[in-house]
Amino acid sequence: MNYQETVNWMFGRLPVYQLQGASAYKADLSNTLKLCEYLGNPEKNLRCIHVAGTNGKGSTSHLLASVLQEAGYKVGLYTSPHLKDFRERIKINGEEISEAFVCEFVNQHQTFFENTDLSFFEMTVGLAFDYFAKEKIDIAIIEVGLGGRLDATNIILPIISVITNIGIDHTAFLGNTIAKIAAEKGGIIKPKIPVVIGEYTSETKPLFSSIAKEKNSEIYFASDLISATYPSVLLGNYQEKNKKTVVQTLTVLDALGEVIITKERIKKGFQNVIKNTGLQGRWQEICASPKTICDTAHNAHGLEIVLQQVKNEIYESLHIVLGFVNDKNLDDLLPLFPIEAHYYFCMPAISRGLDVIQLQQKAAKYNLKGSVFNSVTAAYRKAQEVANVDDFIYIGGSTFVVAEIL
């Protein structure tokens, strides 16, 4: 199979949460363990930083990778989901895994994948571990896909664990309370391995502290830092919290002798993160006139912060291109959006996309009014046509809406 045929087979033959949702989720590590044993346990040859959290884990992972690259390390970065191309998930020093390696890996092991009934995510985790080990990287930054305790990435023994924050999301799998979700994400904390907590609440701090004490793990609360002080090319206000998490993580690793990091490297890493890693979709300006921002925030915790930043912008009129996937609780999300905006409702072009008429009807209950469009692109084009140069356009609601624009 060529690359496109291979990717089509991966998405078509195997369950994938990104497209299908609940039917793709496997709360079990046995398949990943079988796969890694079959591959010769490549993960045991990796020095990993394990990153979990409801929001911010992508930005945190990319910022960590950028700083470590500036410090001269060969850095593997595994993240999900991708925006445009599957290969975005697996990078070394910002360079995507080659099409040839993806094809060879799948073609060589296809029979095992089928016989073991691996999920898309399990197979992709194995691919990343195998690739990083063969390329002899210095450090692998591994982002959790969903949750933590039973996520396919949670077979690694990292040099440090990072949990960015806890919010309500994926309740069908992780529980419907902050405490339950925190317990699932706290499942990445390993015995005697330090853990950094990006943000905490009065409810989550004692829970994380209890898990760390039980595991005899040093715990660090990054939000207690006075300031991360370093400017960054990432302009979302929420990045201040992610930067603190990164600085705390690097400080711990430096103190342990795992890496050698200077303030200058942190400064350069923060400023060059997009160039170094290819990160997209985080308060990303795609047009200056009218100012147009897209952002992948897709749950209440993330959208509340992003929409506050939208409201702080200076504009004559606000235009919002909006779409969701169908497993979101709109009663939690739609009240966050400003009623004075002009809305352009659309459905991302995946099977999980929320029907645009349903979205319009539900939005009307919260006095959010606008027109429906048959594609994300059509919605954005109409917003561009209507908006004046002094207006502001925001595109969001779903990673997949942003992906189609980019």
N, C-alpha and C positions, 0 to 999 in steps of 0.2 A: 504493500500500500504506500502511496505517496503521502505527503504531510496532510493535505486536506482530507484525503480518505481516512487517514489514521485518526485525525481529530473528529471527523464525522462518526467513525466507529466508536470512539471514546464517549461521545455525547449520546449517541443513539443506542449503543449496546448496554451501557452501564448506567445505573441510577446516578443522578447528579443533583444535589440539593439546590444548586444555583438555578436550575431550570424547573425541577419538579416539586421541590419542597419536601413535605413530610415523608413521602414514600421513599426518599433517598437516604433518610437519616437512620444510621445503625448505632445504637447505643451499646457498643461491644467492641473491644479491642482485639478479639481473637483473630480476625482476618488480617489485621495489620501485622500482628505478631507472626502469623504464618507467612505472610509475604516477605517480611524482613528476614526471617530465618531462611527462606528460599533464596533470597538475594545475598545471603552471607552476612546478614546483620550490618549493613553499611552504617547505620545510625550510631553504632558503637565506636566508630572511628571519627566521629564529629564532636567538636566543642560547640555546644548550642546555647543560644539565648532563647528561652521559650516565652512567647508573648500572648497573653489572653486579655479579655476585657470586652465589655459591651460596645464601646466606642473608642476610637483613637488608637487601636492596636496597629492599624495599617500605617498611620502617620508615625507612630512611635517606632515601629520596625524599620521604616525607611530612614528616619532620622538617625537611629542607631547605626544602620548600615553605612550611611553617608559619613558619619564621624569616623567609624572604624576604617573605611576606605581612605579617608584623608590621613589617618594614622599609619597607612601603609599595609594594612591587612587585606588578605584575599577573602572577601566576604560573600557567602552564599545567602540569598534572601528568598524565603518561601512565604508567599502571601496568597490570599484569596478574598473575593473572587477576582477575576480579571475583567478589564473593561472592554477590550477589543479582541485580543489574541490570547489563547490559552497559555502561550509561552511567557506572558507577563508574570505568571505565578512563580516562575523559577528563574532566578537571575544570579549571576556572579559578577560582582563589581559593576552592577547596572546593566550588564549584557544578558539578554534573554537566552535561555537554553536553545540550542540549535534545532531546527526542524529535523535534521538527520538523526540527532540523538533521540528525540521523541519517537520517530518512526522505528528506529532500531530497537529501542526498549520495548515498545508495544508489540512489534512483530516477533521479537525473540521470545516474549513471555506470554503471548496471547492465549495459548492453551491453558496455562496455569490460571490466568485471570478468569477465564470462562469456567474452568472446573471448580475454582474456589468461590465463584460468584462474588467477586470483589466489587465494591461500590466505586464510583468515579473518584471519590475523594481518597479512599484507601489506596487505589492504584497510583494516584498522583503523588501522594505522600511517599510511597515507595520509589517512584521515579525521582523525586527531589533528593531523597537520601542517597540513592545510588549515584546520581549525577554529582552531588557535592563530594562524596567519598572518592570517586574516580578522579575528580578534578583537584583533589587534595587542598581544599580550602582551609583557611586558618580558623574561621568562625562561621557558624551557620545561625542565622536568625530565623526562627521557625514560628510563624504566626498560627495560632489555633484557628481552626475552621469554625467550630460551633461548640460553645460551652467550654469544656476543659477536661474534666475528670474522665469522660468516655470519648473524647475526641481522638481521632486516629493519630494525631501527632503526639499523644501523651504516652508514648512508649520510650521517649528519650530521657536521658539523665542529663539535664542541662548544667551549665556552670552558674546560671542564675535564672530565676523565674520572674516574670513581670506581669502584673495584673493592672491594667490601665484604670478601669472604673467598672461600676456595676449599674445597669439600668434595666428596665423591663423590656425584654425582647425575646423572641423565640420561646414563648411561654409553653407551647405544646411539648417542648423537649426538656426545658431547663427548670420548669416550675413557674408559678404565677406570683411569687413574692420575691422581694429583694433578697431575703435570707436564703431562699432555696437556690436562686441564681448565683449568689455569692458562694454558696457551698459547692456548686458545680464548677465554677471557675477556680475556686480555691483548690480544686482537685489536682491542679498542676504543681502545687507546692510539694517538693520532694524532701525526704529526710536529709538534714544537714546541708541543704542547698539554700543559699540566701534568696529572699523574695522581696521585690520592690512593689509597693502598692501606689499607683498613681494618684487616685482620689479615693477618699473614704467618707462614710457617713457615720453617725452615732450608732447605726445598726450594723454596718459592715465591719467597722474597725475591730470590735471585740471578737467577731467571728473569724476574721483573718488572723488576729493575734492568737486565738485559741488553736487554730489549725497549725500555725507556725510553731507554737509551743509544743504541741503534740509531736510534730515532726523534728523538733530540735533544730529549727531553721531560724536564722537571724532575719528579722523583718524590718523594712525601712519604709517610711511613709513619705513619699516624694512631695506631696502637697504641703508639707510642713516647711519646705524650703521657702525662704523669704522671696527669692526671685531667681529665675533661670538666667536672667541678665543678657543672654545672647540673642541678637536679632536673627530672624530667619526669613527666607524667601517665602515660606508658608504663611499666609496672611490672615487665616481664620483666627478669631479671638480664642477659640478653643485650643489652639496650638500652644498657648502659654502653659497649659496644664501638661500637654504631651512633652514639651521641652523640659519641664521640671522632672518628669518621669525619666527621660533620657539622661539628664545630668546626674540624677541620683543613681541610676543603673551603672553608668560609666564610672562614677566615683567609687562605688562598691567594688567593681571589677578591678579598678586601678589599685585600690587598697589591698585587694587579695593577690595582686600580682598576675592576674589573668591577662590584662592588657596594660599598655602604657599609653595614657591619653593626656595631652596638654590642653590648656584653655584655648590655645590657638587652633588646635585641631577641631575642638568642639565648635568654635566660631566658624571655621571654614566649612565644616560638615553641615551646619545649620543653613549657611548661606548657599551651599551648592547641592542641597538635597535633591532638587528636581534634576539637575544636570547629572548628578552621580547615580541616581537610582531610577529615574523616569517616573516618579510619583505623579499622578494626575487626579483631578476630580475633588481636590480639597480647597474650597473657596477659590476656585480657579477662574480668573478673568479671561473670557474668550472673545470679548469685544469691548472696546473702550468707549464707543459712542453709538448708541447709548451703552452705558456700562452694563455688562452682562456677566453674571457670576453663575457658575454651576457648582454644586456640592453634593456629595454622595450620602449625606446624613439621611437616615431612613427610619429612625425610631424616635420616640418622644424625647429621650435624653439628649440625643444629638440635634434634633430639629429645634428644640427649644433654644439652644445656644445659638445656632445658625440664624434662626429667624429673628432673634434679638439683634444680631449684627445687621441683618437686612433692614430692620426698622430704624437702626441708627444711621443708615446711609442718607445722604441728602439727594432728593429727587423731586420731580414734579408729580409723576405718576408711577405706580409700581405695577409691574406685569410679572405674573408667575406662571411658568410652564410646569404642570404638575401631573405626575402619574405615580401609581403604586403597584406593588405586587398584591396578590389576592389573599395573603395570609396575615395582613396587617389589621390591627384594630383601629379603624378610622375614627372611632369615638374618642380615642386617646390622642390622635394626631391632628385631625382637622381643626379642633378648637385653638390650636397653636398658631394658625395662619391668620394674617390680617384681613379683615372684612373689606377694607377699602381697595384692595388690589383687584386688577383685572386678571381673570384666570383663563388659562388655555389648557383644558383637560385632555389628556392623552393616555394611551396604554402602551407600555413597553412591549416590544415585539418578542415576547417569550410566552410559553404556555402558562406561566404563573401570573402573567399580567392581569391587573384588575380591569374589568370591563369599564370602558370610559363612560357609558351612560349611568352605570351604577355609581361611579365616582361623582359625576355631576349631580345626581339626585341626592346622594349622601351629603355632598358639600353644601347644597342648597339649605339643608337643615341647620347649617351653621352660618348661614348668610354669606357664603362664598359663592359668587356668581361668575359665570363665564361660559364659553362655548366649548364644544367637543370637536376633536380632530381625529382623523383616522390614522395618524402616526405622530410620533414625537417630533420628527422633522417638520411636518406640516404645522404643528402647534408653534414651534419655535419661529418658523418663517412668518407666521401671522403676527406673532408678538413683535418681531423685528419691523414688520410693515406698519404696525399701529403705533409703536413707541416713538416718541420724539427724542432728540439728542440729549435732553436733560432728564429723561426718564431712567428707570432702573429695571432690568430684567433678571429674574432669578429662575433657575432651572433646577428641579430636584424632586424629592419624594422617594426616589429609588436609584440605586446604583445603575440600573439598567436604562433609566431615562438619561442619565448623564453619559453613559457609554454610547448611546445612539447619537448624541450630540457631538461627542468628541471624535 
